[in-house]
C-alpha cells in the first residue's frame, strides 16, 4: 500500500487543516440544525427519501422526542468533541455528532415537501472526520486522506448536482427557462437580477449556463488541485447569488467551500515562517 498509487493519501501533514475542517463542519452542522422543525409534519408523505427513513418507522418522523434526541446528540456530541482530550471520549463524541446530524437531516427530509440538499455535505464530512478519529494518532499530524476525502465529498456533491440537471432535463436546462420559472415563483421581487433574468431570456440562459458549468466543473476538484481556489470562487459566487435572489441561506456551504478548497493552511504556515 505504501508504495502504490494510494501512498500519497497516507502521508502525514500538519493537523491544521483537519482541525479547521472539524471546526467548520461542526459549525455548519449546528447552524443547519437550527432550521429543523416539525411544521411540515401534517403534509401527506410520499416515498422515503433518506437512508434512515428505511429503518425508522414513518410515524416516528413527526415525533418531538426524535427531534430533541437528534439535537441532544448533535449539540452534546459536538461540544464534547471540541473540548475532549481522552481518545475514547472523542470517539464517542464524534459518533454522537454524526448520528445527531443524520437524525436531524433525515427527520427534516422525511417531513419536508422538498429537499434540503445542503444537509448532505456536512454529514459526509463528519463521516470523514469520524474516520480520522479512528486513525493512528500522531501529535500535530493528520493523514492526507482527510483533506482529499473532504475535497472528494464536495466534488461529488456539486458535480452530482450538475449531472442530475443534465440527466433529468438534458442540456436544455442551460437555456434558462427553468431558472426563469424559479425566479418568477420564488425570487425576490425587488431584485434587479430577477427582473433581468425574467425579462431577457439571454440573461437567464447565461446565468443558468454559468451555474451548470461551475457545478459540472467540480468533477475536476480531485484530479486538478490547482483549480480548487478558482472553483471555490465560482461556488461562493453561485451561493451568494442564490442567497441574494432566492433567499436560500447557503452560509454553511460557503464556509465549507472556503475551508476545504482554499489553501489557507499553507498561507498560514508561510505567514508564520516569515514572522
Secondary structure, 3 states (H helix, E strand, C coil): CCCCCCHHHHCEEECHHHHHHHHHHHHHHHHHHCCCCCCCCCCCCCCCCCCHHHCCCHHHHHCHHHHHHHHHHHHHHHHHHHHCCCHHHHHHHHHHHHHHHHHHHHHHHHHCCCCCCHHHHHHHHHHHHHHHHHCCCECCEEECHHHHHHHHHHHHHHHHHHHHHHHHHCHHHHHCHHHHHHHHHHCCCCCHHHHHHHHCHHHHHHHHHHHHHHHHHCCHHHHCHHHHHHHHHHHHHHHHHHHHHHCCCCHHHHHHHHHHHCCHHHHHHHHHHHC
